[in-house]
Amino acid sequence: EFLLKHGMIDRVVERGDLKTTIGVLLRHMIT
């Protein structure tokens, strides 16, 4: 599960959507 999320984060970072990445991380932590 961690590797999967890490891969998704890498993709988002590649696109340059850092704010979106942070938002997704916050959502996962809250959930």
Backbone as CSV, one residue per row, in Angstrom:
resi,resn,N_x,N_y,N_z,CA_x,CA_y,CA_z,C_x,C_y,C_z
1,GLU,0.850,-1.201,0.000,0.000,0.000,0.000,0.885,1.250,0.000
2,PHE,1.962,1.199,0.783,2.867,2.356,0.849,3.521,2.589,-0.503
3,LEU,3.984,1.508,-1.127,4.640,1.629,-2.435,3.663,2.206,-3.445
4,LEU,2.412,1.772,-3.379,1.403,2.257,-4.325,1.224,3.767,-4.163
5,LYS,1.077,4.209,-2.923,0.912,5.644,-2.671,2.158,6.395,-3.112
6,HIS,3.328,5.818,-2.829,4.589,6.473,-3.195,4.650,6.658,-4.704
7,GLY,4.213,5.637,-5.437,4.225,5.729,-6.897,3.293,6.834,-7.372
8,MET,2.121,6.934,-6.743,1.163,7.974,-7.117,1.753,9.348,-6.824
9,ILE,2.422,9.463,-5.683,3.027,10.748,-5.308,4.084,11.129,-6.332
10,ASP,4.907,10.142,-6.736,5.958,10.422,-7.724,5.343,10.948,-9.012
11,ARG,4.239,10.353,-9.438,3.584,10.802,-10.678,3.107,12.241,-10.535
12,VAL,2.497,12.540,-9.405,1.974,13.895,-9.183,3.122,14.895,-9.152
13,VAL,4.210,14.527,-8.492,5.367,15.428,-8.397,5.927,15.679,-9.791
14,GLU,5.922,14.641,-10.621,6.431,14.802,-11.986,5.604,15.840,-12.733
15,ARG,4.296,15.832,-12.509,3.425,16.801,-13.186,3.579,18.185,-12.563
16,GLY,4.108,18.225,-11.337,4.324,19.515,-10.682,3.130,19.951,-9.848
17,ASP,2.219,19.009,-9.553,1.045,19.360,-8.731,1.360,19.100,-7.262
18,LEU,2.271,19.901,-6.721,2.693,19.684,-5.338,1.536,19.927,-4.368
19,LYS,0.787,20.994,-4.602,-0.341,21.309,-3.712,-1.352,20.169,-3.711
20,THR,-1.594,19.601,-4.894,-2.543,18.493,-4.982,-2.026,17.311,-4.184
21,THR,-0.719,17.061,-4.278,-0.123,15.934,-3.543,-0.337,16.114,-2.049
22,ILE,-0.077,17.318,-1.563,-0.251,17.599,-0.132,-1.713,17.394,0.258
23,GLY,-2.621,17.854,-0.597,-4.047,17.704,-0.311,-4.431,16.240,-0.216
24,VAL,-3.915,15.430,-1.140,-4.236,13.993,-1.129,-3.676,13.352,0.134
25,LEU,-2.455,13.712,0.490,-1.839,13.146,1.702,-2.677,13.502,2.924
26,LEU,-3.120,14.756,3.006,-3.928,15.184,4.148,-5.230,14.392,4.194
27,ARG,-5.830,14.170,3.021,-7.089,13.413,2.982,-6.862,11.994,3.490
28,HIS,-5.752,11.374,3.072,-5.460,10.002,3.501,-5.248,9.963,5.013
29,MET,-4.545,10.958,5.550,-4.276,10.993,6.989,-5.573,11.185,7.767
30,ILE,-6.438,12.074,7.272,-7.710,12.336,7.949,-8.587,11.086,7.894
31,THR,-8.589,10.437,6.731,-9.383,9.216,6.575,-8.610,8.075,7.194
